Structure formats: C-alpha cells, structure tokens
Amino acid sequence: MRAQLAAIVVFALLVTALAGTLSGLVAAWGGTISLIAYAWGGFQIWMHPGNHAPKRMATAAVRAEMGKIAIMLLLFWLTFSKVPETREMKIAMVLLLGFLIAQVVGWIQVARLDGRTAGQDGQND
C-alpha cells in the first residue's frame, strides 16, 4: 500500500501542476478509491483474526474481492452522483486515470510480494 500511496501523491502533484487544484484533488481521490478498496481486501485476507484458519481462507479471499468491488462501485457512484464537476469529461478522465494508476501499482506490488514469498525476489519494500 505504500507504493500505491506514493503513486497517488506523485500523480496528484503532477496533475495539480499541469491542470490545477481541482484536477489534482480529483486525481488523488481516484487513487484513494483504489487504496481504500485494497485496504479492505488486505484486512480481510491478512489481518482479520478469524480468517487465518485454513477452512476460512478461501471464503476470506472471495469476501475480500467482493468487498473490494462493492467499495469501488459505491465510491464511484457517490463521487459521480454527489460531485457534479466529476461528470465533466476532463475531470472524469483524471479521476479514472488516478484510479487506474493506483490499481496497476497495487497489482505490481502484489506480484512482487508474491514472488518474494516464493523465494524469487530478495529486494526490500
């Protein structure tokens, strides 16, 4: 999640410098939507005390993914329905791009960590 947070901050600062404060805030919010969903998934899979039992691991993973999707959909719906500025094409594109960048960074980080647990990657995060 640190890599996602760093990507969100860098992208939001870049967008703020190029397109203004509103666009930068929207870019940060788009990434934050992804970060909140990843936090839920991480909690369900790794930190929830009841999900460490072997019998509950599969259902915990399914619950984590379904929760991530529900959180993302809910936050996008709330954003587009309650903030009319986000319905403009430029702002919507920045929102979705911020989300996508955070998602991709999250996927890369999960792949790196997966490789590390398999003994393929010795780098520190």
NORFEN-V190727 format. One record per pair of residues at least 4 apart in sequence whose ideal C-beta (glycine too) atoms are under 7 Angstrom apart, sorted by the first residue. I is the first residue (numbers start at 1). J is the second residue. If there is no record, write none. Layout:
i->(I | I)
j->(J | J)
This chain:
i->(1 | 1 | 1 | 1 | 1 | 2 | 3 | 3 | 3 | 4 | 4 | 4 | 4 | 4 | 4 | 4 | 4 | 4 | 5 | 5 | 6 | 7 | 7 | 7 | 7 | 7 | 8 | 8 | 8 | 8 | 8 | 8 | 8 | 9 | 10 | 11 | 11 | 11 | 11 | 11 | 12 | 12 | 12 | 12 | 12 | 13 | 13 | 14 | 15 | 15 | 15 | 15 | 15 | 16 | 16 | 16 | 16 | 19 | 20 | 21 | 22 | 22 | 23 | 23 | 23 | 24 | 25 | 26 | 26 | 26 | 26 | 26 | 27 | 27 | 27 | 28 | 28 | 29 | 29 | 29 | 30 | 30 | 30 | 30 | 30 | 30 | 31 | 31 | 31 | 31 | 31 | 32 | 33 | 33 | 33 | 33 | 33 | 34 | 34 | 34 | 34 | 34 | 35 | 35 | 36 | 36 | 36 | 37 | 37 | 37 | 37 | 38 | 38 | 39 | 40 | 40 | 40 | 40 | 40 | 41 | 41 | 41 | 41 | 41 | 42 | 42 | 43 | 43 | 44 | 44 | 44 | 44 | 44 | 44 | 45 | 45 | 45 | 45 | 48 | 50 | 51 | 51 | 51 | 56 | 57 | 58 | 59 | 60 | 61 | 62 | 63 | 64 | 65 | 66 | 67 | 68 | 69 | 70 | 71 | 72 | 73 | 74 | 75 | 76 | 77 | 78 | 79 | 79 | 79 | 80 | 80 | 85 | 86 | 86 | 86 | 87 | 88 | 89 | 90 | 91 | 92 | 93 | 94 | 95 | 96 | 97 | 98 | 99 | 100 | 101 | 102 | 103 | 104 | 105 | 106 | 107 | 108 | 109 | 110 | 111 | 112 | 112 | 113 | 114 | 115 | 115 | 116)
j->(5 | 35 | 38 | 39 | 42 | 6 | 7 | 105 | 109 | 8 | 31 | 34 | 35 | 38 | 102 | 105 | 106 | 109 | 9 | 35 | 10 | 11 | 31 | 101 | 102 | 105 | 12 | 28 | 31 | 32 | 35 | 98 | 102 | 13 | 14 | 15 | 27 | 31 | 98 | 101 | 16 | 24 | 27 | 28 | 98 | 17 | 24 | 18 | 19 | 23 | 24 | 27 | 94 | 20 | 21 | 23 | 24 | 23 | 24 | 25 | 26 | 85 | 27 | 91 | 94 | 28 | 29 | 30 | 86 | 91 | 94 | 95 | 31 | 94 | 98 | 32 | 98 | 33 | 79 | 95 | 94 | 95 | 96 | 97 | 98 | 99 | 35 | 98 | 99 | 101 | 102 | 36 | 37 | 72 | 75 | 76 | 99 | 38 | 99 | 102 | 103 | 106 | 39 | 102 | 40 | 71 | 75 | 41 | 68 | 71 | 72 | 42 | 106 | 43 | 44 | 64 | 67 | 68 | 71 | 45 | 64 | 65 | 67 | 68 | 46 | 47 | 47 | 48 | 48 | 51 | 60 | 63 | 64 | 67 | 51 | 60 | 61 | 64 | 60 | 56 | 56 | 57 | 60 | 60 | 61 | 62 | 63 | 64 | 65 | 66 | 67 | 68 | 69 | 70 | 71 | 72 | 73 | 74 | 75 | 76 | 77 | 78 | 79 | 80 | 81 | 82 | 83 | 86 | 95 | 86 | 87 | 91 | 91 | 92 | 95 | 92 | 92 | 93 | 94 | 95 | 96 | 97 | 98 | 99 | 100 | 101 | 102 | 103 | 104 | 105 | 106 | 107 | 108 | 109 | 110 | 111 | 112 | 113 | 114 | 115 | 116 | 121 | 117 | 118 | 120 | 121 | 121)
